[in-house]
Amino acid sequence: MEACAFRISSFKHQSNNKPNFIFKTCKFNSNCNHNNSFKVGNNKTQVSFDETSYEAERLHLDAKARESMAEKQTTDIENDPKAWKWVIRKKVWDLMEAKNIAQFPRPVHHRIPNFVNASIAADKLNKLEVFQKAGCVKVNPDTPQKQVRFLTLNGGKKLLTPQPRLRTGFFSILESNNLNPSTMNEACTSVGVAKYGKPIGLDEKIKVDLIVIGSVAVDPKTGARLGKGEGFAELEYGMLRYMGAIDDSTPIVTSVHDEQLVDDIPVEKLLIHDVPVDIICTPTQVIFTNTPIPKPQGIYWDKLSPEKLGQIKVLRELKAKIEREIGQKLPSGPSEKLPPTAKRGQKR
């Protein structure tokens, strides 16, 4: 295992939050078990993969996650300091359903919503100079960004995508030279990522040139963004910072419908780990936000609940490694109720 080099720095957000300790630049060999028993490799050696079982379990767990988020929205709204986020999310989800600009899967509530003409927004993103020049693009695994994932691979770029809810691993890398026209489209789906992607750990040496992130709502004037409320985009961003794969200059782009543009996200209420966007692509326009919102500098352990930490093996290993190196415990966040995740090591 490599030695762990780290430094401790504090980062002050424009909100009234107290500065948090951030542990950065950690080189760390996770020795993770990425559950290759159900993955078809991107080389000549193939392993059995049960697509039907994988997809059935994914859909079941996604449904449970949405139920949990709906329950949390209903029961915690009185005492939740982030309740204002749920108000905005619900307004956008309701509007998209009412105007019938939502697409499968529906209803779009508690999802990164798929929208009419998502492929047109993706084509606008494809024409961005930052996309055309990028060699490696990190794209979220949600349905409205499927065309972005396809354009990434079709353009000969490396595609970095997270395991859904980080439940079976960390990130996977897909490369177009390991695919053919008949498998490239499949490789843009969750099943395809599991079949054709190469799992990586935090010790992977990689440079990400562009991040594409899904959104429920985004403010074009400030770049403030709301996801579906689970916080995985923030964790993924923080881990990429640890890997040295990205920095403040790495552009962050989102593709949304015009009806997802809002003007009521209070910047002063954003949390230190909330990720802003630099560019917004809709079916009708491209917006450069020139966001003044600072980008997160890593993982803020005092915001991370014990329950979420318990779900994500790679985070537990990273935390334990840092704690051993510094000889003290890292802080942890308040408890929260979480949806179930896949059981590791389960045969499919």
Backbone torsions as a table, in degrees:
resi	resn	phi	psi	omega
1	MET	NA	140.0	-178.9
2	GLU	-72.4	154.4	173.3
3	ALA	-68.5	151.0	-177.1
4	CYS	-103.0	115.4	175.7
5	ALA	-101.9	130.0	-177.1
6	PHE	-146.6	162.1	170.7
7	ARG	-138.6	156.1	-179.0
8	ILE	-111.1	126.7	178.8
9	SER	-137.0	159.9	176.1
10	SER	-114.1	150.9	-174.8
11	PHE	-136.3	118.8	-175.1
12	LYS	-97.1	119.2	176.7
13	HIS	-83.9	162.4	-178.4
14	GLN	-73.7	-9.2	175.7
15	SER	-80.1	-175.5	-179.1
16	ASN	-88.6	10.1	178.2
17	ASN	-63.0	145.0	175.3
18	LYS	-70.9	146.9	178.0
19	PRO	-57.4	143.7	-178.9
20	ASN	-112.9	150.5	174.4
21	PHE	-78.5	134.0	-177.9
22	ILE	-124.5	126.5	-180.0
23	PHE	-103.3	119.5	-168.9
24	LYS	-125.0	174.6	175.9
25	THR	47.9	50.6	-179.9
26	CYS	-97.4	115.2	173.7
27	LYS	-91.6	125.1	-165.1
28	PHE	-152.8	130.2	178.9
29	ASN	-96.8	108.7	-171.6
30	SER	-79.5	-21.2	-175.5
31	ASN	49.0	40.1	-174.8
32	CYS	-72.1	145.9	169.4
33	ASN	-92.1	109.0	-174.5
34	HIS	-92.3	16.9	173.0
35	ASN	58.2	52.3	-177.7
36	ASN	-69.6	-5.3	-176.4
37	SER	-64.1	-19.4	179.9
38	PHE	-115.5	17.5	-176.1
39	LYS	-112.2	136.1	170.5
40	VAL	-88.9	122.6	-174.6
41	GLY	-69.9	165.3	178.2
42	ASN	-95.0	17.1	173.2
43	ASN	-115.5	-161.6	-174.5
44	LYS	-77.6	-17.8	-179.3
45	THR	-86.5	121.6	-178.4
46	GLN	-112.6	144.3	179.8
47	VAL	-120.1	149.5	-177.9
48	SER	-56.5	137.8	-179.4
49	PHE	-138.6	120.6	-179.0
50	ASP	-95.6	93.4	-175.7
51	GLU	-62.6	-41.9	-176.7
52	THR	-62.1	-45.2	180.0
53	SER	-66.9	-41.4	-179.6
54	TYR	-61.1	-47.7	-177.3
55	GLU	-69.0	-38.5	179.1
56	ALA	-62.7	-43.3	179.3
57	GLU	-67.1	-40.1	179.5
58	ARG	-60.5	-46.7	-179.2
59	LEU	-65.1	-39.2	178.3
60	HIS	-62.0	-45.9	-178.5
61	LEU	-69.8	-35.6	176.0
62	ASP	-63.2	-41.1	178.3
63	ALA	-62.8	-42.7	177.7
64	LYS	-62.8	-39.0	-179.7
65	ALA	-64.9	-42.0	179.6
66	ARG	-66.9	-38.0	176.4
67	GLU	-60.9	-42.6	-179.5
68	SER	-64.8	-42.0	179.1
69	MET	-65.9	-39.4	178.3
70	ALA	-63.2	-41.8	178.1
71	GLU	-64.2	-42.4	179.4
72	LYS	-63.4	-40.7	179.1
73	GLN	-61.0	-38.3	-176.7
74	THR	-76.8	-43.0	-171.7
75	THR	-87.7	-29.0	-173.2
76	ASP	-99.7	-1.6	-169.7
77	ILE	-64.4	-28.3	-179.0
78	GLU	-69.9	-37.3	-174.3
79	ASN	-107.5	-0.8	-175.4
80	ASP	-87.0	119.0	178.2
81	PRO	-66.7	-13.0	177.3
82	LYS	-100.1	17.4	-177.7
83	ALA	-60.2	-31.9	179.6
84	TRP	-60.5	-29.1	177.5
85	LYS	-66.4	-40.5	-179.8
86	TRP	-66.0	-33.1	178.1
87	VAL	-63.1	-44.7	179.9
88	ILE	-68.1	-44.6	179.4
89	ARG	-57.4	-49.2	-177.4
90	LYS	-61.3	-38.9	178.9
91	LYS	-60.7	-43.5	-179.7
92	VAL	-68.9	-46.9	179.4
93	TRP	-59.1	-46.2	179.9
94	ASP	-61.1	-42.7	-178.5
95	LEU	-63.3	-43.1	-178.0
96	MET	-65.2	-38.9	176.9
97	GLU	-69.4	-42.8	-177.4
98	ALA	-64.7	-37.5	-179.2
99	LYS	-89.0	0.0	178.3
100	ASN	57.2	38.1	174.0
101	ILE	-101.9	4.6	175.4
102	ALA	-85.0	146.5	176.9
103	GLN	-123.4	170.1	177.9
104	PHE	-54.0	137.7	1.5
105	PRO	-83.0	140.1	-179.5
106	ARG	-125.7	154.9	-2.3
107	PRO	-68.2	158.6	-175.7
108	VAL	-83.3	-4.9	-180.0
109	HIS	-57.6	137.0	179.1
110	HIS	64.0	28.3	173.2
111	ARG	-131.7	164.3	158.5
112	ILE	-74.1	109.3	-165.1
113	PRO	-72.2	132.1	170.8
114	ASN	-77.2	144.1	-171.9
115	PHE	-138.4	157.2	177.4
116	VAL	-59.8	135.3	179.0
117	ASN	67.6	28.4	174.8
118	ALA	-60.3	-33.4	179.5
119	SER	-67.7	-30.7	177.2
120	ILE	-69.9	-41.0	175.1
121	ALA	-61.4	-39.2	178.1
122	ALA	-63.8	-39.3	178.8
123	ASP	-64.6	-35.9	175.6
124	LYS	-65.4	-40.9	177.0
125	LEU	-62.2	-38.9	-179.6
126	ASN	-60.1	-28.1	-177.2
127	LYS	-88.4	-5.7	178.1
128	LEU	-64.9	140.9	178.9
129	GLU	-61.0	-38.3	-178.7
130	VAL	-66.8	-28.9	176.9
131	PHE	-76.9	-44.0	-177.7
132	GLN	-62.9	-33.8	-178.7
133	LYS	-84.8	-15.1	-174.7
134	ALA	-70.8	137.5	174.9
135	GLY	-95.3	-28.2	179.0
136	CYS	-136.8	126.9	-176.7
137	VAL	-123.6	128.3	174.2
138	LYS	-92.5	123.4	-178.0
139	VAL	-127.6	137.1	177.5
140	ASN	-65.2	157.2	-173.2
141	PRO	-87.3	10.4	-172.5
142	ASP	-80.4	159.4	-174.4
143	THR	-58.1	-45.0	-176.7
144	PRO	-64.7	-16.5	178.3
145	GLN	-102.0	13.7	179.1
146	LYS	-61.0	-41.6	-179.8
147	GLN	-65.4	-33.1	176.5
148	VAL	-64.6	-41.7	177.9
149	ARG	-62.7	-40.8	178.4
150	PHE	-64.2	-45.2	-179.4
151	LEU	-64.4	-32.1	176.7
152	THR	-63.1	-51.0	-179.8
153	LEU	-68.9	-41.7	-178.8
154	ASN	-64.5	-25.0	178.1
155	GLY	-86.6	7.2	177.7
156	GLY	77.9	18.1	-178.9
157	LYS	-95.7	162.7	170.5
158	LYS	-80.6	137.1	177.0
159	LEU	-108.8	121.3	174.8
160	LEU	-107.2	122.7	-179.3
161	THR	-138.9	141.5	-179.0
162	PRO	-78.3	153.8	168.9
163	GLN	-64.9	138.0	-179.0
164	PRO	-52.1	122.3	-177.5
165	ARG	55.3	20.6	179.1
166	LEU	52.4	29.3	-169.6
167	ARG	-80.7	-28.2	-178.5
168	THR	-113.7	-0.7	-178.2
169	GLY	175.9	-149.2	-174.7
170	PHE	-114.6	-101.7	175.6
171	PHE	-115.1	159.7	171.5
172	SER	-125.8	145.5	175.5
173	ILE	-110.3	133.6	173.5
174	LEU	-120.8	141.2	179.0
175	GLU	-126.7	138.6	-174.5
176	SER	-64.6	-28.9	-178.1
177	ASN	-71.7	-8.2	175.0
178	ASN	-100.3	6.8	-177.6
179	LEU	-124.7	164.1	172.8
180	ASN	-126.8	171.3	-176.5
181	PRO	-54.2	-30.5	-177.5
182	SER	-79.8	-20.2	-178.5
183	THR	-107.0	-13.2	-175.7
184	MET	-64.5	-41.8	-179.6
185	ASN	-65.6	-40.6	178.0
186	GLU	-65.0	-34.0	-178.0
187	ALA	-65.2	-12.8	179.6
188	CYS	-88.6	-0.2	178.5
189	THR	-101.9	168.6	178.6
190	SER	-60.8	-42.0	178.1
191	VAL	-63.5	-43.6	-179.1
192	GLY	-63.8	-37.7	177.2
193	VAL	-62.2	-42.4	178.8
194	ALA	-65.6	-33.7	-178.3
195	LYS	-78.6	-44.0	-168.6
196	TYR	-110.2	-10.2	-176.4
197	GLY	-81.7	155.8	174.6
198	LYS	-102.6	114.7	178.3
199	PRO	-66.1	142.8	176.8
200	ILE	-127.4	162.7	176.4
201	GLY	-116.9	-176.4	-177.9
202	LEU	-68.5	-13.9	179.8
203	ASP	-89.8	0.9	-179.3
204	GLU	-66.4	136.2	176.5
205	LYS	-90.7	105.4	-175.8
206	ILE	-148.1	146.1	174.8
207	LYS	-117.8	122.6	178.3
208	VAL	-98.8	124.7	-175.2
209	ASP	-92.0	-20.0	-176.2
210	LEU	-156.5	140.5	176.0
211	ILE	-114.5	127.8	172.7
212	VAL	-110.5	127.0	-171.4
213	ILE	-128.1	141.0	176.5
214	GLY	-82.9	155.7	-178.3
215	SER	-143.0	153.6	167.9
216	VAL	-92.9	-42.9	179.1
217	ALA	-145.9	147.9	179.5
218	VAL	-148.9	141.6	179.9
219	ASP	-96.6	115.8	-176.7
220	PRO	-68.6	-18.2	-177.9
221	LYS	-86.3	-26.1	-176.4
222	THR	-119.9	-17.2	-174.6
223	GLY	80.2	4.7	177.3
224	ALA	-66.4	138.5	-172.4
225	ARG	-134.9	145.3	171.5
226	LEU	-120.6	132.2	171.8
227	GLY	-93.7	-158.0	-176.3
228	LYS	-85.2	-3.8	170.3
229	GLY	109.3	4.5	-178.8
230	GLU	-96.1	-18.9	174.7
231	GLY	84.0	8.9	-177.0
232	PHE	-72.6	-32.6	177.7
233	ALA	-61.3	-36.9	178.8
234	GLU	-69.6	-40.6	177.5
235	LEU	-64.9	-42.1	178.5
236	GLU	-61.8	-42.8	178.5
237	TYR	-62.3	-45.6	-179.2
238	GLY	-61.6	-39.7	179.7
239	MET	-69.3	-35.5	175.4
240	LEU	-65.0	-32.5	174.6
241	ARG	-65.1	-41.2	178.0
242	TYR	-61.0	-37.8	-178.1
243	MET	-72.5	-12.5	-174.1
244	GLY	74.7	16.3	-177.7
245	ALA	-79.5	-23.1	-179.1
246	ILE	-139.8	167.0	173.4
247	ASP	-148.3	-169.8	-177.2
248	ASP	-59.5	-26.6	-175.9
249	SER	-83.9	-8.3	-179.1
250	THR	-70.2	118.6	-176.9
251	PRO	-66.3	143.5	176.7
252	ILE	-118.9	123.2	-176.4
253	VAL	-120.6	144.9	172.0
254	THR	-128.3	148.7	174.2
255	SER	-117.6	125.2	-176.1
256	VAL	-144.3	168.1	171.0
257	HIS	-78.3	154.9	178.2
258	ASP	-58.5	-30.1	-179.7
259	GLU	-72.8	-9.4	176.5
260	GLN	-89.7	-1.9	175.2
261	LEU	-79.6	128.6	-176.4
262	VAL	-130.7	166.2	179.3
263	ASP	-128.9	18.9	-174.4
264	ASP	-123.1	26.9	172.9
265	ILE	-89.4	111.0	-177.4
266	PRO	-75.5	109.5	-176.3
267	VAL	-57.6	-36.1	-176.5
268	GLU	-68.0	-15.2	179.1
269	LYS	-97.6	-4.3	178.6
270	LEU	-66.0	150.4	178.9
271	LEU	-90.7	162.6	-173.3
272	ILE	-63.1	-23.6	-178.7
273	HIS	-96.4	-1.1	178.9
274	ASP	-67.3	134.3	-174.7
275	VAL	-97.4	119.8	176.2
276	PRO	-85.4	169.2	178.7
277	VAL	-118.4	149.0	178.8
278	ASP	-93.0	-32.3	-175.4
279	ILE	-137.5	139.2	176.5
280	ILE	-120.0	128.1	175.3
281	CYS	-113.8	123.8	175.1
282	THR	-118.1	174.8	177.6
283	PRO	-63.1	-17.9	-175.3
284	THR	-115.8	-13.9	-172.7
285	GLN	-158.6	163.0	172.0
286	VAL	-120.3	127.6	-175.6
287	ILE	-120.2	125.8	172.9
288	PHE	-97.5	113.3	-169.6
289	THR	-80.0	-23.8	-172.5
290	ASN	49.0	47.5	-171.8
291	THR	-57.7	133.4	175.1
292	PRO	-89.0	-1.8	-174.4
293	ILE	-78.7	125.8	178.8
294	PRO	-62.5	143.5	176.8
295	LYS	-84.8	146.5	179.3
296	PRO	-58.0	148.8	-176.7
297	GLN	-101.7	-3.0	-178.4
298	GLY	166.0	-153.7	177.1
299	ILE	-96.6	129.9	-179.4
300	TYR	-97.9	97.7	-171.7
301	TRP	-62.5	-28.8	-179.6
302	ASP	-76.2	-2.6	174.5
303	LYS	-104.7	-7.5	-173.2
304	LEU	-96.6	116.8	-176.1
305	SER	-70.8	152.7	175.3
306	PRO	-58.4	-33.4	-178.9
307	GLU	-67.3	-44.4	179.6
308	LYS	-68.8	-37.9	176.4
309	LEU	-60.5	-38.1	179.8
310	GLY	-66.4	-23.7	-179.6
311	GLN	-81.2	-24.6	-167.9
312	ILE	-116.1	102.6	-173.9
313	LYS	-59.1	-42.9	-175.1
314	VAL	-64.8	-32.3	177.3
315	LEU	-71.0	-40.6	178.2
316	ARG	-60.9	-42.3	-179.0
317	GLU	-67.7	-39.2	178.3
318	LEU	-64.7	-44.3	-179.5
319	LYS	-62.8	-44.5	179.7
320	ALA	-62.5	-39.2	179.5
321	LYS	-63.3	-47.7	-179.7
322	ILE	-63.9	-40.9	-179.6
323	GLU	-63.2	-38.0	177.1
324	ARG	-65.0	-39.1	-177.4
325	GLU	-69.3	-40.4	-176.1
326	ILE	-92.3	-11.3	177.3
327	GLY	71.6	25.7	177.0
328	GLN	-154.3	162.5	-179.3
329	LYS	-79.9	139.4	171.8
330	LEU	-79.0	154.0	178.6
331	PRO	-69.3	163.4	175.0
332	SER	-134.1	157.7	-177.2
333	GLY	-88.4	-178.4	179.9
334	PRO	-70.9	156.5	179.4
335	SER	-68.0	154.4	175.5
336	GLU	-151.0	157.2	176.7
337	LYS	-88.2	128.2	-177.1
338	LEU	-120.1	154.3	173.7
339	PRO	-71.5	163.2	179.6
340	PRO	-70.6	157.7	175.3
341	THR	-124.8	169.1	-179.9
342	ALA	-64.7	145.2	176.8
343	LYS	-80.3	126.5	-178.3
344	ARG	-70.4	144.4	178.0
345	GLY	79.0	3.0	-179.0
346	GLN	-75.4	133.8	177.9
347	LYS	-74.9	142.5	-177.3
348	ARG	-119.3	NA	NA
